[in-house]
Amino acid sequence: MNVPDLHDWEMSSGDAVALQKRLAGQVVRRNELPDPVSTVAGVDVSYEKHGHLFFAGVVVLALPSLEVIEEARAVGESNCPYVPGLLSFRELPIVIEAFRRVHAVPDAVLVDGQGLAHPRGLGMACHLGLWLGLPTVGCAKSRLCGTHPEPGRLRGDSVPLVLHDEPVGAVLTTRNNVKPLYVSPGHLVDIPAAVSLVLSCCTRYRMPEPTRLAHHLTNRLRKEAKRNT
């Protein structure tokens, strides 16, 4: 994939917050997913606790079969400290390198992280979507911000996730009687389409297949690197 540079990464935390606020205004909240979605990529990042070596993996699957089409990976160092709300500045440089090694451009991207459900409206899925120019969806295992009632316990049950009196996502049950996921649009997608895409990618696991497989890929890369040191 050809991924042009959107901005530099070296900056202070204050400058990063200011950049987030500017970029949040560029996020497109309407649905521009193709109909049907034929391919979807999942992305994840793994690293040792307190380590500086990051392992990014992208797995592209076909829909509706969820057959793996392609995998791409990247390894690199990040000296950006962990700052709550600025996780994308720590992880995305390596993620983007992995996407630059993807041959076929996917129709959509699922991110193991937040989208609009972010204090400044620019979670990792939004930030990555602006870099890639692709529809992106955040699908997180835990809540970063916002409020919601309890969703039902059956697959497909969902309730709105609300921040500052505005819906920014949905709390979605992807399997009967399991903990829900926090789904929020990243870029070029709305909430109903984001929920529909995530459900179409879920099988017998809580997590959608693209991000679940990307998670396994990055963990495998990290463990292989550790064995070789």
matplotlib code that plots the C-alpha trace (Angstrom):
import matplotlib.pyplot as plt

x = [0.0, 1.1, 0.7, 1.7, 3.0, 0.3, 2.5, 5.8, 5.8, 8.5, 6.7, 6.0, 2.9, 1.3, 1.9, 0.5, -2.7, -3.0, -2.5, -5.2, -7.7, -6.9, -7.1, -10.4, -12.0, -10.9, -12.6, -15.5, -18.4, -20.6, -20.6, -18.5, -18.0, -18.4, -21.5, -20.6, -17.4, -15.2, -12.0, -11.2, -7.9, -7.2, -4.3, -2.7, 0.6, 2.6, 5.6, 7.3, 6.3, 8.6, 10.2, 11.0, 10.7, 7.2, 5.7, 2.9, 0.8, -1.9, -4.1, -6.4, -9.4, -12.1, -15.7, -18.0, -15.7, -13.2, -10.4, -6.9, -5.7, -2.5, -0.4, 2.1, 4.3, 6.8, 9.2, 10.6, 11.6, 9.5, 10.9, 7.6, 6.4, 3.0, 0.7, -3.0, -5.0, -1.8, -1.4, -1.5, 1.7, 3.4, 2.1, 1.0, 4.5, 5.1, 1.5, 1.9, 5.1, 3.2, 0.5, 3.0, 3.9, 0.3, -0.2, -4.0, -5.8, -8.6, -12.1, -12.1, -9.8, -10.6, -8.4, -8.0, -8.6, -10.8, -12.2, -14.4, -14.8, -11.8, -11.5, -10.5, -12.4, -9.3, -8.7, -6.3, -8.8, -9.6, -5.9, -5.0, -8.0, -6.8, -3.3, -4.7, -7.6, -9.7, -12.9, -11.7, -13.5, -12.3, -13.2, -11.9, -12.2, -12.6, -14.1, -11.9, -14.6, -18.3, -21.3, -23.8, -26.5, -25.9, -26.4, -28.3, -26.6, -27.4, -25.3, -26.1, -27.5, -26.1, -26.6, -25.3, -21.9, -22.4, -19.8, -20.7, -24.4, -23.3, -23.3, -19.7, -20.1, -21.9, -21.4, -21.9, -22.4, -20.7, -21.4, -24.2, -23.4, -19.9, -18.6, -19.4, -17.0, -16.7, -17.2, -16.7, -16.3, -12.8, -13.1, -15.4, -18.0, -21.0, -22.1, -24.6, -22.2, -19.4, -21.5, -22.7, -19.1, -17.8, -20.7, -20.0, -16.4, -17.3, -17.6, -17.2, -14.9, -15.6, -13.2, -13.7, -11.5, -9.3, -8.1, -8.0, -5.7, -3.6, -3.2, -1.9, 0.4, 2.0, 2.4, 4.1, 6.5, 7.3, 8.0, 10.1, 12.2, 12.6, 13.8, 16.4, 18.0]
y = [0.0, 3.5, 5.4, 9.1, 10.8, 12.8, 14.4, 13.9, 11.8, 13.6, 16.1, 16.9, 15.7, 19.1, 19.3, 15.8, 16.9, 20.0, 17.8, 15.4, 18.3, 19.5, 16.0, 15.2, 17.9, 15.9, 12.6, 11.8, 10.3, 9.3, 5.7, 5.2, 1.5, -0.3, -2.6, -5.3, -5.2, -7.9, -7.6, -6.4, -6.0, -6.4, -4.8, -5.2, -4.4, -6.4, -5.5, -6.5, -4.6, -1.6, -2.6, -0.4, -3.0, -3.1, -5.8, -4.8, -7.2, -6.8, -9.7, -9.2, -11.5, -12.1, -11.5, -13.4, -16.4, -14.9, -16.7, -15.2, -13.5, -11.8, -11.0, -8.2, -7.4, -4.7, -4.5, -1.3, 0.7, 3.3, 5.6, 7.5, 7.1, 5.8, 8.7, 8.1, 9.3, 9.4, 5.7, 6.2, 8.2, 5.3, 2.5, 3.8, 4.5, 0.7, -0.1, 2.1, 0.4, -2.9, -1.4, -0.2, -3.9, -4.9, -5.6, -5.4, -2.4, -3.7, -2.3, -1.7, -1.9, -3.1, -1.8, -3.3, 0.1, 3.1, 5.3, 8.3, 7.0, 9.1, 12.2, 14.3, 12.3, 10.8, 7.3, 5.0, 3.9, 7.6, 8.4, 5.4, 6.0, 9.5, 8.1, 5.3, 7.1, 4.0, 3.2, 2.2, 0.9, 0.7, -2.5, -2.4, -4.9, -2.2, 1.3, 4.4, 7.0, 7.6, 6.1, 3.4, 1.2, -2.6, -4.3, -7.6, -10.9, -12.2, -11.9, -8.7, -6.9, -3.3, 0.0, 3.4, 4.6, 8.3, 11.0, 14.7, 13.8, 12.5, 8.9, 7.9, 4.2, 1.1, -1.5, -4.7, -8.3, -10.5, -13.9, -15.1, -14.5, -13.0, -9.5, -6.9, -5.0, -1.3, -0.5, 3.1, 4.5, 5.5, 7.2, 7.0, 4.9, 5.5, 3.7, 1.3, 0.3, -0.2, -2.5, -4.5, -4.9, -6.1, -8.7, -9.9, -10.7, -12.5, -16.3, -18.4, -15.9, -12.7, -10.7, -10.3, -12.6, -9.9, -8.4, -11.8, -13.2, -10.0, -10.4, -13.9, -12.9, -10.1, -12.3, -14.9, -12.4, -11.1, -14.5, -15.5, -12.4, -13.1, -16.7, -15.4, -12.9]
z = [0.0, -0.7, 2.6, 2.3, 5.4, 7.2, 9.8, 11.8, 15.0, 17.0, 19.2, 22.8, 24.6, 24.4, 20.7, 20.2, 22.1, 19.9, 16.8, 17.9, 18.3, 14.7, 13.2, 15.0, 12.8, 9.7, 10.7, 8.4, 10.3, 7.4, 6.1, 3.0, 3.3, -0.1, -0.4, 0.0, 1.9, 0.3, 2.4, 5.9, 7.6, 11.3, 13.1, 16.4, 18.2, 20.8, 22.9, 26.1, 29.2, 29.6, 26.3, 23.3, 20.5, 18.9, 16.7, 14.4, 12.4, 9.7, 8.7, 5.6, 5.4, 2.7, 3.6, 4.2, 4.2, 6.7, 4.8, 5.3, 2.1, 3.3, 6.3, 6.8, 9.7, 10.9, 13.8, 15.2, 18.2, 19.8, 22.5, 22.9, 26.5, 27.4, 27.9, 28.5, 25.4, 23.2, 22.5, 18.8, 18.9, 20.5, 18.3, 14.9, 13.4, 13.4, 12.4, 9.3, 8.3, 8.4, 6.2, 3.7, 3.2, 2.4, -1.3, -1.8, -0.3, 2.0, 2.0, 5.7, 8.8, 12.3, 15.1, 18.5, 20.2, 20.3, 17.5, 18.3, 21.9, 23.0, 25.1, 22.1, 19.5, 17.9, 19.1, 17.3, 14.7, 13.8, 13.6, 11.5, 9.2, 8.4, 7.6, 5.4, 3.9, 4.5, 6.5, 10.0, 13.1, 16.7, 18.5, 22.1, 25.0, 27.6, 27.9, 27.7, 28.2, 27.8, 29.6, 28.7, 30.1, 30.3, 26.9, 26.6, 26.8, 23.3, 20.2, 18.4, 21.5, 21.7, 23.5, 22.7, 24.1, 24.9, 25.5, 26.2, 25.3, 21.9, 20.7, 19.9, 19.5, 20.7, 23.4, 21.5, 22.6, 20.0, 21.6, 23.9, 27.6, 27.1, 28.0, 25.3, 23.1, 22.7, 19.0, 17.8, 14.3, 13.3, 9.9, 6.9, 8.7, 11.0, 14.2, 12.6, 9.8, 12.4, 14.5, 11.4, 10.2, 13.6, 13.8, 10.3, 11.4, 14.6, 14.7, 17.9, 19.6, 21.5, 19.3, 15.5, 13.5, 11.8, 15.1, 16.9, 14.2, 14.1, 17.9, 17.5, 14.8, 16.8, 19.9, 17.8, 16.4, 19.9, 21.3, 18.3, 18.7, 22.4, 21.7, 19.3, 21.6]

ax = plt.figure().add_subplot(projection="3d")
ax.plot(x, y, z, "-o")
ax.set_aspect("equal")
plt.show()
